[in-house]
Amino acid sequence: MKAMTHLLLTLTLSVSSTLVFAQTENRGSDKVDLKKLEDKYWAAKDDDYGVIQNRTFSKSGKPYLSLVVGPLVNDPFAKSKAAGAMLGYYFTEDFGLEASYLTYDSGKSESVSNFNSLSSAGVSPNYNLLKSAMALSMTYTPFYAKMAFMNKAILYFDMGFTLGAGLSTYDQVIFRRVQGSGTAIGEDKESASAPHFEIGVMQQLFLNKNFAFRLDVKNSFYSQKVKQYDVGVSGDQSARPEQTKSANDTTISLGLTLFTN
């Protein structure tokens, strides 16, 4: 009897040991291989990033018209407001061609007016007033993004650059004075023009597939011919000699863009 009991106990322990060992093996096979996950995470294919979602508002293959207004901000002699239009076409989502025309309502600044009224010698500064600017530019908009607005709406916008050349037209201001004295009796303007090079930054906030708000900051660089200082003693003020100076016109404009199919 004791021998039978001993045999049964031995068999039971053997079976239990076998089951425990099998369960241990099974658990081992379920373990996460961190080395494999790490290799997969840093694999070369994971370094290739692509567009996750298509653009909600597309520009490719679309002509557009922008109407804008804004100030000329960096002329110490003038206060100027610009208004105009841009007409363009996007060949792709990033590249396009644009023709622009801006007309300027320019007048002398308050500092120039004060200088003229306080100058007993009748001295007038040498300055010009910008009248218009037209240009043909390439546009490049590599940035496209979206953002949440107060958790109420998703705003879509892009940002890019313009690079072009054109023609700037300006008025040379010439003061008329009493013959042989420094007393000013008025002023004349002579029109002149010069080719310019321009570079700009633009941003568009899309309202829907057809309309977008547009913000531009444009800088134009060119050479102006300026009448030299008038000391107010000669009769023929238009005969003053000219000098050339470098001009940089910075215009900030805001407007609305219409995209058509």
C-alpha positions as CSV (number, residue, x, y, z in Angstrom):
1,M,0.0,0.0,0.0
2,K,2.8,2.4,0.9
3,A,4.5,1.5,-2.3
4,M,1.4,2.3,-4.4
5,T,0.9,5.7,-2.5
6,H,4.5,6.6,-3.2
7,L,4.1,5.8,-6.9
8,L,1.0,8.0,-7.2
9,L,2.6,10.9,-5.5
10,T,5.7,10.7,-7.7
11,L,3.5,10.7,-10.9
12,T,1.5,13.6,-9.6
13,L,4.6,15.7,-9.0
14,S,6.0,14.8,-12.4
15,V,2.8,15.9,-14.2
16,S,2.6,19.1,-12.2
17,S,6.2,20.0,-13.0
18,T,5.6,19.3,-16.7
19,L,2.5,21.6,-16.7
20,V,4.4,24.4,-14.9
21,F,7.3,24.2,-17.3
22,A,4.9,24.3,-20.3
23,Q,3.1,27.4,-18.9
24,T,6.5,29.1,-18.4
25,E,7.5,28.4,-22.0
26,N,4.2,29.8,-23.2
27,R,4.6,33.0,-21.2
28,G,8.1,33.4,-22.6
29,S,6.8,33.3,-26.1
30,D,4.3,36.1,-25.3
31,K,7.0,38.6,-24.2
32,V,7.5,41.8,-26.2
33,D,10.8,41.9,-28.1
34,L,11.9,45.5,-27.5
35,K,14.9,45.1,-29.8
36,K,12.7,44.3,-32.7
37,L,10.4,47.3,-31.9
38,E,13.3,49.6,-31.6
39,D,14.8,48.5,-35.0
40,K,11.4,49.0,-36.6
41,Y,10.9,52.4,-35.1
42,W,14.3,53.6,-36.4
43,A,14.1,51.9,-39.7
44,A,14.9,54.1,-42.8
45,K,11.4,53.8,-44.2
46,D,10.0,55.6,-41.1
47,D,12.2,58.6,-42.0
48,D,10.2,59.3,-45.2
49,Y,7.4,61.7,-44.4
50,G,4.5,62.4,-46.8
51,V,1.3,64.4,-46.8
52,I,-1.2,62.8,-44.5
53,Q,-4.2,64.6,-45.7
54,N,-5.1,66.3,-49.0
55,R,-5.5,70.1,-49.1
56,T,-9.0,71.2,-48.2
57,F,-8.7,74.3,-50.5
58,S,-6.7,73.8,-53.7
59,K,-5.1,76.6,-55.8
60,S,-3.5,74.5,-58.6
61,G,-4.8,75.4,-62.1
62,K,-6.9,78.3,-60.8
63,P,-6.7,82.0,-61.9
64,Y,-7.4,84.6,-59.2
65,L,-8.0,88.3,-58.6
66,S,-7.1,90.2,-55.5
67,L,-8.3,93.6,-54.5
68,V,-6.1,95.3,-51.9
69,V,-5.7,98.6,-49.9
70,G,-3.0,99.7,-47.5
71,P,-0.4,102.3,-46.5
72,L,3.1,103.1,-47.7
73,V,4.9,103.0,-44.3
74,N,8.5,104.1,-44.7
75,D,8.5,107.5,-46.5
76,P,9.3,110.3,-44.1
77,F,8.3,113.0,-46.6
78,A,4.9,111.6,-47.6
79,K,1.8,110.1,-46.3
80,S,0.5,107.6,-48.9
81,K,-2.4,105.2,-49.2
82,A,-2.3,102.5,-51.9
83,A,-5.2,100.7,-53.7
84,G,-4.9,98.2,-56.4
85,A,-5.3,94.7,-57.8
86,M,-3.3,91.5,-58.4
87,L,-4.3,89.2,-61.2
88,G,-2.6,85.8,-61.3
89,Y,-2.6,82.1,-62.0
90,Y,-1.3,79.1,-60.0
91,F,0.4,76.5,-62.1
92,T,0.8,74.2,-59.1
93,E,-0.1,74.5,-55.4
94,D,3.3,76.2,-54.8
95,F,4.1,78.2,-58.0
96,G,2.3,80.9,-59.8
97,L,2.6,84.1,-61.9
98,E,1.1,87.4,-60.8
99,A,0.6,90.9,-62.4
100,S,0.0,93.7,-60.0
101,Y,-0.9,97.4,-60.2
102,L,-1.1,99.8,-57.2
103,T,-2.0,103.5,-57.3
104,Y,-1.0,105.8,-54.5
105,D,-2.8,108.8,-53.1
106,S,0.3,110.7,-51.8
107,G,0.7,114.0,-50.1
108,K,3.4,115.7,-48.1
109,S,3.8,114.6,-44.5
110,E,3.1,116.8,-41.6
111,S,6.8,117.2,-40.9
112,V,7.4,118.6,-44.4
113,S,4.5,121.0,-44.0
114,N,5.8,122.3,-40.7
115,F,9.3,122.6,-42.1
116,N,8.0,124.8,-45.0
117,S,5.9,127.0,-42.7
118,L,8.7,127.6,-40.2
119,S,11.5,128.2,-42.7
120,S,12.1,131.9,-43.0
121,A,14.6,131.5,-45.8
122,G,12.1,129.7,-47.9
123,V,14.1,126.4,-48.0
124,S,12.2,123.4,-49.4
125,P,13.3,119.8,-49.0
126,N,14.1,117.6,-52.0
127,Y,11.6,114.8,-52.0
128,N,9.3,112.9,-54.4
129,L,5.8,111.5,-54.1
130,L,5.0,108.0,-55.3
131,K,2.2,107.8,-57.7
132,S,1.9,104.2,-58.9
133,A,3.7,100.8,-59.2
134,M,3.2,97.9,-61.6
135,A,5.0,94.6,-61.6
136,L,5.1,91.1,-62.9
137,S,6.1,88.5,-60.2
138,M,6.6,84.9,-59.5
139,T,4.8,83.5,-56.4
140,Y,6.0,80.7,-54.3
141,T,3.9,79.4,-51.4
142,P,5.6,76.4,-49.7
143,F,3.7,76.7,-46.4
144,Y,0.2,75.4,-46.0
145,A,-1.3,74.8,-42.5
146,K,-4.5,74.8,-40.4
147,M,-5.3,75.8,-36.9
148,A,-8.2,75.6,-34.4
149,F,-9.9,78.9,-33.6
150,M,-11.4,78.9,-30.1
151,N,-12.3,75.2,-30.5
152,K,-15.1,76.4,-32.8
153,A,-13.7,76.3,-36.3
154,I,-10.7,75.1,-38.3
155,L,-8.8,77.9,-40.2
156,Y,-6.8,77.1,-43.3
157,F,-4.0,79.4,-44.5
158,D,-0.9,79.4,-46.6
159,M,2.2,81.6,-46.7
160,G,4.7,82.4,-49.4
161,F,6.9,84.9,-51.2
162,T,6.8,87.1,-54.3
163,L,9.7,88.1,-56.5
164,G,9.4,90.3,-59.5
165,A,10.2,93.5,-61.4
166,G,8.2,96.4,-62.7
167,L,7.9,100.2,-63.1
168,S,7.4,102.9,-60.4
169,T,6.1,106.3,-61.3
170,Y,6.6,109.3,-59.0
171,D,6.2,113.1,-58.9
172,Q,9.2,115.4,-58.3
173,V,8.0,118.3,-56.1
174,I,9.1,121.7,-57.4
175,F,8.3,124.9,-55.4
176,R,7.4,128.1,-57.2
177,R,8.6,131.3,-55.6
178,V,8.5,135.1,-56.2
179,Q,11.2,136.2,-58.6
180,G,14.4,137.2,-56.6
181,S,13.0,136.3,-53.2
182,G,12.4,133.2,-51.1
183,T,8.7,133.6,-50.7
184,A,6.9,130.5,-51.9
185,I,3.7,131.0,-53.9
186,G,3.0,127.3,-54.7
187,E,4.4,124.1,-56.0
188,D,4.6,122.2,-59.3
189,K,5.2,118.5,-59.9
190,E,7.1,116.8,-62.7
191,S,6.3,113.2,-63.4
192,A,9.1,110.6,-63.7
193,S,9.5,106.8,-63.6
194,A,12.1,104.2,-63.0
195,P,12.3,100.4,-63.2
196,H,12.2,98.6,-59.9
197,F,12.9,95.2,-58.3
198,E,10.5,94.0,-55.7
199,I,10.3,91.2,-53.1
200,G,7.4,90.4,-50.8
201,V,5.8,88.1,-48.2
202,M,2.2,87.1,-48.5
203,Q,-0.3,85.2,-46.5
204,Q,-3.8,84.0,-47.3
205,L,-6.6,82.9,-45.0
206,F,-9.1,80.8,-46.8
207,L,-12.8,81.4,-46.2
208,N,-14.0,78.8,-48.6
209,K,-12.9,77.3,-52.0
210,N,-13.5,80.6,-53.8
211,F,-12.5,83.4,-51.3
212,A,-9.6,84.2,-49.1
213,F,-8.3,87.1,-47.1
214,R,-4.9,88.3,-48.3
215,L,-2.0,90.1,-46.5
216,D,1.0,91.4,-48.3
217,V,4.2,93.2,-47.3
218,K,6.1,94.3,-50.4
219,N,9.4,96.1,-50.8
220,S,10.4,97.9,-54.0
221,F,14.0,99.0,-54.7
222,Y,14.9,101.5,-57.4
223,S,16.8,104.7,-58.2
224,Q,14.9,108.1,-58.1
225,K,16.0,111.4,-59.6
226,V,15.4,114.1,-57.0
227,K,15.6,117.9,-57.5
228,Q,18.3,119.4,-55.2
229,Y,17.6,121.7,-52.3
230,D,15.9,125.0,-53.3
231,V,17.3,128.0,-51.4
232,G,14.5,130.2,-52.7
233,V,16.4,133.0,-54.5
234,S,16.1,132.0,-58.2
235,G,13.1,132.5,-60.4
236,D,13.3,129.3,-62.4
237,Q,12.8,126.5,-59.9
238,S,12.4,123.8,-62.6
239,A,16.0,124.5,-63.6
240,R,17.4,123.0,-60.3
241,P,19.9,120.3,-61.0
242,E,19.0,116.7,-60.2
243,Q,20.6,114.1,-58.0
244,T,20.0,110.3,-57.9
245,K,19.2,108.5,-54.7
246,S,18.2,104.9,-53.8
247,A,14.6,104.4,-52.9
248,N,12.9,101.6,-50.9
249,D,9.1,101.7,-50.8
250,T,7.5,99.3,-48.3
251,T,3.7,98.8,-48.7
252,I,1.5,96.8,-46.4
253,S,-1.8,95.8,-48.0
254,L,-4.8,93.8,-47.0
255,G,-7.5,92.6,-49.3
256,L,-9.8,89.9,-50.6
257,T,-8.9,87.2,-53.2
258,L,-11.4,85.5,-55.6
259,F,-10.4,82.1,-57.0
260,T,-12.2,80.9,-60.1
261,N,-12.2,77.4,-61.7
